[in-house]
Amino acid sequence: MQQAMDFLEESNALHAVLADVSGNQWETVTQFKGWTLNDVLVHLHYWNQMADLSLNDPDAFTARIGALFAKAKVEGLRAAENEVISERGAELRAAWRSLYADIGARWVDLDPKHRVKWAGPDMSVRSSITARQMETWAHGQEVFDILGLVRSEHDRIRNVVVLCVNTFGWAYKVNGRPVPDAMPRLELTAPSGKLWEFGEPGENRITGSAVEFAQVSAQTRNIGDTSLKVEGAIATEWMSIAQCFAGGVEKPPAVGTRHRS
């Protein structure tokens, strides 16, 4: 399953920029909702654990996720995750790396269509590991940004782009809006220079960088901070509410608030 290898590579890329972080640097506040570098890794490590548990022990997964959400109702999800994951700093980095490397090695041989439980509807393991890559890439953005680094992007971002395409209807549903009959045409340039096309030609069209499209859909950038060309009312509306992740409705960052330091 190529997606497992892509998840591993995405995680390694993030680990590389965190390799020299030490001491109080772990409490550096990012541009994402006041999360610290510790918070980012707690979140990624916890949900990597949950993805693997959903594969290996569905009943234990159901129990643990239920306990987390019960705590989250009282304390908030950030506090609940931070309470469950006790490691911080270098110890957390090592635990996160050990698990993601193990997942990448084991999941590569799974049947991509095998179904697993999740916090929402059940999904295939291919969708599950793609979601882990998307989360790693998306939350990695605030790490790269706050450290003042430009990420080297690769064509494995296609997995995230496909997830963004597949959640077109979800973005409307979670916002309580009727889903348009057709998704806008996408003509996106991959990091390698390849052209990736989705949807049928029409008056609604989005063209430009595949990475910037994924950034908008993962809400790591405001559409106004990209060079994407957006044509048509539906395309414009979608880019204002795009959300390729589960949970309640989330607002995109305001113009100018997410950028490389």
Steps between C-alpha positions, in 0.01 A plus 500: 500500500685805368308730735673339800840580348385856430385540862841379618683744274277789609566418864875474440499843335338652809730311734803640318406860581424412862824309552685799649211644705581486870417644841258791508476499120238227534266758652533732199150615404406447136255697286238224534257573785781560748627142475859442609744263330426257782128528429555418133687179577258398776216528248679311224626228734161447663312461173771278355445280806126502440535410131721204586272392785198509268680244284627272776231519771168658391337455841788670682489778242129559566558511876796738481341737253187513714704586808685775311182664375347485849802688634494739206142606582624624837857610431514555122671271250843662530510450878360147472768394251774659708376310803508163321847547346745558783827537307634842403798636311769258386326206670179576309690538173662159550168329586325660201782396266510144628127451444471666160797299370340180627164590342664578167683168498195291592222678313676485163397133468133546595209458263414864417128418509500347849249688719579650840304694759547873548358786703250554218395243240715191439759539226752304296857475627605691187276790608623469858870523412430779250332694780810447714719634219268800456508580874878464511540724198242757612621532860855485373424828322479695826831345606680595180341848514597582858854371445529722192557209263374425148385140466624300203178366348469172311240331282382294797283809563269344240353282777399815686365661183283194433371519858415867442312405183313221677387736778343757265150398610605474865610865507147603403323255731698597809418865427130418459493595132353308206762306305538623140425249225856508368841572645699778332764403245849474651817551295784479750875501455681238706838568666659298218333720239242238396145616435234339719142538376177425684137560408335590174563828309254777578463858613626414850874440499800513733851509354845531650722326753385162633676580827314830540170327423574246773601779739167675453304175538694406814456859627870572539470800267228746408412498131599867494857408590540270199539551126215261412272620223135443591223541243125468562267537797520137614879490480518823699259369763684169534834667558344712775373195695728213387569253782665168424496378861228361725341663804282807530509796268828695513573846365798553268778721638460871432703655220861550601486303826667181376841548339867418531659695785 
